[in-house]
Amino acid sequence: MLKNIIAPVQAWLLSKGQCAGCGTPLAKGKRVKRKDGSKKVTCKCGRIFIFDPKTEKYRRALFEEV
């Protein structure tokens, strides 16, 4: 039940370009370019996201991408 409440809030934060954990803008995070053209963004709280420049959206990194 708790997941049904938290998941939409996290998706909303990511759509605004903010960290799903601490709420800081991901534009301030550390960026590292990847081979496929996307960027790996690390927030100050330690969460890792992937930025796709084609769609200009963030998503949480998979375990294999870390």
N, C-alpha and C positions, 0 to 999 in steps of 0.2 A: 504494500500500500504506500509506503513512504517513497518508493521509487517512482510511483505514478505522480507524485507531487514534485519531486526534485528534477526529473528528466526534462519536463518542459521549460523549467527555469534555466537549466544549463544550456539547452538548445537556444533559448532566447538570448542568453549572454554571448554565446558563440556567434550568433547571427549579427550581433552588434560589434563583434571584434574584441570581446572582453574575455578574460580567463574565467572558466567555469568554476574554479575553486576560490580565487581571491577577488575577482572582479576588476583587476587592473587591465588597462588596454594592452592588447597583445602587440601593438606597434612598438611598445617600449621593450619588448622581450629580445633576447639574443637570437639572431637569425643566422642559419647556416644553410647555404645552397646545397641541393641534392642533385643527383645525376639526372633525374627525370624532369628537372626544371622547377619543381616545387621547392619550398623552403621549410626547414625544420625550425620551429620557434619554441624557445624555452622560456617560460615565465619565471618571474622572481621567486615564485612559490615552489618551483621544481616541476610543474606539469609541462608535458611536451605536446605540442600541437603541430599540425602540418597545414601550411598555407598553400592553396592552389591558385596561382596567378591567373589562370584562364577563367575560373568562376569567381575569383576574388573572395573565397570563403575559407574559414578555418574548420578543422576537425581534429578530434583527439588522435594522437599517434597510436598505431597498433604496436603490440609488443615486439613484432619483428622489425619495425621501423626505428626503434630506439636503439 
